[in-house]
Amino acid sequence: MTGVKVIQHFMKWMETAKVAERAAAAVALAHAYLDGKLAFEERYAAEAAMTALLDDPSSKVRAALAEAVSMSRHAPVQVVAALAADQPDVAGPVLARSPVLSDTDLIECISEGREASQCLIAGRPRVSMGVAAAIAEVGALEACLVLADNSGADIASLSFRRLIERFGSDARLREALFADPRLPSDCRHKLLVHLGEALRDAPFVKALVGQVRAEKLTREACVRASLTLIDSVEQNEYEALVEHLRLSGELSTGFVIRLVAHGKIDFFGTVLVALAGQPEARVRALLSNGRDVAISALLQKAGLARETHTPVLRALDLWRDVACGKRIAGPQEVSWLMLSAIGGTDPQPESAELAGLLRTIHLEVLRENARIQAQAIAAA
């Protein structure tokens, strides 16, 4: 009996066979086709038989066929495409791993809005940038969570931002994204803001400190978190983070003063480049060994009020000495000397607000240093 006759006999037998028998036969047929040992006419007949199996009334038979063809690059395209559009228990294997499905096929499936299908695609061993973008744009939250946890997904910066815009309020997504080393610095800052907003709006926090106090604490916490974030950002990302802070309105005078007090001088330089519109080489040279008059002119171009110049210049002198090994000092000493430079606890009226900020910074650093010391004592 020829191979074609065998396939004809197989199709007739399938009409009366039990479900379990049909499922086993579907797997055998698929393996025979994928082995590549059939003659042309036999392969043609086997492909026709597999296509006919797509109409089998039992999902178990179709699921068995899907499992059998899911890993092969040589499976018939029309068979895989039809299985991918079937119900979830049938479509699962091919959506999760079939190499036959193109990005266009996957994106079309994502756009249909079936959460289970989106999750399967998001968890594929390799997810292209285009497919990841589609999930970030229209995928359900659960699919976005799977994508964020998938180290094999190629996620563009724009897609990271879209994930945060859509689901940044979800704690699970924030945790997954924070753990991803590929996350751009501006996205990390956005996540910090979302976290602050979540804490601010928590009923327990509102009941404990009140709405106004909660908002103030949230703002202060976000600023401190932003300073900490800078330490984890590569220098080549500074420009992007500065631009993000500027566009979001968070690149305030108070934030700049905190940068200087905490010794974030490289980042402070990038801020001055952006705000003053000066070449980076010139700004770096001035911060390194420029004269006070030239630096003051740079600060003026950057839009920093004149009363801020004296404490900033005083801080830069100290940080230079620290960098050269001439002095040992940290934010605690620098913030105090910045405050002293404008009159300490008795500043001029125009410097009163700045003095209040510097005093706040100094007290924060004192508390943090005391906390660290207490922890060290407890651990000894």
N, C-alpha and C positions, 0 to 999 in steps of 0.2 A: 504494500500500500504506500503510495507516494505521500510526501509531506503535506501537500495540499489536501489530499483525501483524508489524512489524519485530522487536519484542522476542521474539515467539513464534518467529520464524525464527532469531533469534540464539540462543535457548536450545537449539533443535534442532541448530544448527550446532556449538554448544559440545561436544556429545556426541562428535563425531568429530574436532574440530580438534586440532592439535598444541599442546603446552604453550606454546611461544612465541607462537603465534597467540592462544591463550586469554588469556594474560597481557596482550597488547596490546589485545585486545577488552575486557577487564575495565577497563583504564585509560580507553579511549574511552567506555565505558558510564558510568563514574563521572563523567567530565568533562561528558558530556551532561546527566547528572542535576544536577550541581552548578551548571551554567551558569544554571539556572532558566528556560530557554526552552521546556521541554517543557510540553505541555498536561497537565491534571490526570490524565487516564487514562494518558497516556504516562509521567508521573512515577511513578504507582502501579505500572505494569508494570516500569519500570526499577528501582524499589526492590525489587520482588519478584525480579527477575533478579539484583541484587547480593546479596540475601539467599541466593539459591540458590548463588551463587559461593562462599559460605562453606564449602560442602561439597565444593569442588573437591579432587580427590585430590592435586594438586600444590601444594606450599607456595609455589612461584614465582608461581603465579596469585594466591593469596591475599595474598602479599607485595606484588605489583603493585597489587592493589586497596587494600591498607592505605596504601601510599605515596600513591596518588591521592586518598584521602579524608582524609589525616592533618592537613591544614592548614585544612580547611573547618569552619565552624560549622553548616553546613547538611547535613552528612552524616547519614544515618539512624542514629539512636541504637543500634538493635539490631545494625546492621552493625559500627559502631565497637566496641561492647561485646564482640561475638563475636571480632573481630580482636584486641582487647586481651588476650583470654584464650587466644589461639592460641600456638603455639610461638614462642620468642624472635625468630627472624628475621622472622616475620610480625608479631608484636605490636609490635616495636621502634618503627616510625614513629608509631603512634597513641599509644603510651605516652609517647613523648618529647615530643609536641607537640599532640596533638589537643585542641582546645578543647571538644569535645563531652563528654569524660569529666569527670564531677563529682568533687569531693573524696571523696565516698563511694565512687565507683568506684575511685579511685586508692588509697584507704586499704584497701579490700578486697583489691586486688591486692597491696599491700605485705604484708598479713597472711598471704598465701599462702606467703611465704618464698622466692620465687624471686629469687636475688641479681641476675640480669641485669635482671629487670623492675624491681626496687627501684632499681638504678643509673640506669635510664632515667628513672624518675619523679623521682628526686633531682636529675637534671640538667635538668629542664624549665626553660624560660625564666622561668617564674613558679611558685613553689612556695608554697602557702598555709601559714599557721601550723599548721593541723590536719594537713596532709600531712607537714610537716616533723616534727611531734611524733610521728607514727606511725613515720617512718623512724628517729628518734632512739630510740624505744622498742623496736622489734623488727627494725629493718633490719640487714642484714649490715654488717660493717666497711667493705667497699668502697663500699656505698651511703652510709654515713655520711661517708666521705671525699669522695664526690661532692657531697653536701649541704653539707659544710663549705666546699667550694671554690666553691659557687654563690652569687654575689652577688645573684641574683634570688630567693633563698629567704628567706622571712619566718620567722626562727627565734626562738622565745620563749626567755626566760632559763631557764625550766624545762627546755626541750629542750637548751640548751647544757649544762646541768648533767648531764642524762641521758647525753649523748654522752660526757662526761668520766667519769662513773661506769662506763660500760660499756667504753669503749675508751681511757681516758686513758693507759694504758701504751703505746699505739702512738705511735711517734715521728712518723709521717706526720700523724696526726690532731692531735697537739699542735702541730706546725708550722703546719698550716692554721688552727687555732683562734687561735693566738697572732697570726697576721697579720690576723685579723678585727677591725676597730675596734668592732664591735657587741658583742663578748664582754664580759659583766659582770665587774666587778672581782673578785668572789669566785671566779668561774670561772678567771680568770687565776691567782689564788693556788692553786687546786686543781691547775692544770696545773704550776705550779712545784713543788708537793709531789710530783706524779707523776714529774716530771723528776728530782727529788732521789732518790726511791726507785729509779728506774731506774739512776742512777749508783751508788747504794749497793749494789745487788744485782749490778752488773756483775762478772763473774769477774775481770777485769783489776784493778779497784779493790780487790776483796777480797784478791787475791794480793799487791797492792802495799803496802797499809797495814793489812790485817787487818779483820775484821768490826767490832770495837768502835770502832776508829779511823774506819772508813768511816761508821758511824752518827753519830758525833760531828761529822765533817766535813759530813755531809748536813744535820744539824740547823742547824749554823752557816750553811751556804750558803743554806738555805731562809729563815732569818731575814734575812740580808742581801738576798736576792732580794725578800723582802716589803717591805723598806724602799725598795728601788728601784722596786717596783711602785707605791707610793704616789705617786711623782712623775708617773706616767702615768695616774693615775685622776682623773677630774673630781671637784670638791668635792661635787657632789650625790650622788656614789656612796659617799662616806666612811661614811655611816651603815650602808649594806648591808655594806661590807667589814668594818667593826668588828664587826658582828653575826656575820658569818661567822667571823672570827678568834676571837670569844668562844665560839661554839658548838663550834669545832674544838679548843678548849683552847690556842690559841696566843697569846692575849692575856695573856701572863705579865708579871710585874714586870720581868723582864729585857728583854722586848720594849718595854715602856713607857719604860724608861730609855734604850734605844737611840733611840727616837723623839725624846726630848728632846735627847739628845747630838747627833743629826744635824739638829736644827732643824726637825723635822716638827711644828711647833707647832699648826697648824690641825688636823691629824689627831689630835694629842694632845688637843686640845680636844674633838673628837668622841668620843674614848675616855672622857674624863672625864664627858661628858654621859651616856654609856651606863652607866658603872660607878657614878657617884655619884647618878644619877637626878635631876640638877639641870637647870633650863631652860638651853637653849643660850645665850641672851642673857646670863645671869648668868655662865656659865662663860667666855664670850668676854671679858666685861668684866673679870673677875678676872685672866685671863691677860694682858690688855692693860696694865692699870695697877692691879691689886689689891694690897692690902697682904699682906705675907708671912704674917701670922696667918690671914687669910681664905683664902689659897691653901692653906696647910697644913691647914686644916679641910676644904677641898674634897678634898685628896689623901687625908685620913683617911677621908672618906665613900666615896671610890673604892676603898678597900681597900689602898692603898699603905702599906707598913710605915713607921714613923716615921723609921727611919734613912735612908730614901730622900728625905725631905722637903728636907733641907739641900742636897744636890747638885742636886736638881730646881729649887729656888728660885734657886740660884746660876746655873744654866744659863738660866733664864727671864730673869733680870736681864741677862745677856749678850746674849741674842737680842733683847731689847727695844732695847738700845743699837745693835745691828746694824741693826735695822729702822728706827731713827730716824736712822741715819747717824752716830752718835756714835762708832762703833767698827768696825773691820774685823776680823772673826774668823770662823772656820769650825769644823767638828766637831773638828779637831785641838786647837784652843785650848780649846774648850768642854769636851771630854772630860777634858782635863788639869786644868782648874779644878774640874770636878765631883769628880775624884779627890782633888784637894788639899783640897776642902771637908770630906772625911771622914778626913783624916790622911795622904793620899798613900800612900806605901809602908809606913806604920806606923799602920794604922787600929785603931780599937777592935775587940775580938773580935766584937761584934754586927754590925760593918760589914765584916768581912773578905771575905765572899762578894761583897758589892756592890763593894768595892774591886777584887776580882779581875775582875769584869765590866767595870768602867770602865777598868781597865788594858788588858784585851783589846780593848775598843772603841778606845782611844787608839792601841794598836799597829796595829790594823787600818787606821785612818785614816792613820797615818804611812806604812805600806806602800803604801797606795793613792795617797797624794800623791806618794811617791817614784816610783812606777810611772808616774804621769802626767807628772812632770817628766822622767823618762828618755825617755819617748816624744816629748815636746816637743823635747828636745835632739836626739834621733835624726832628727826630721823637719825640723830647722832647716837 
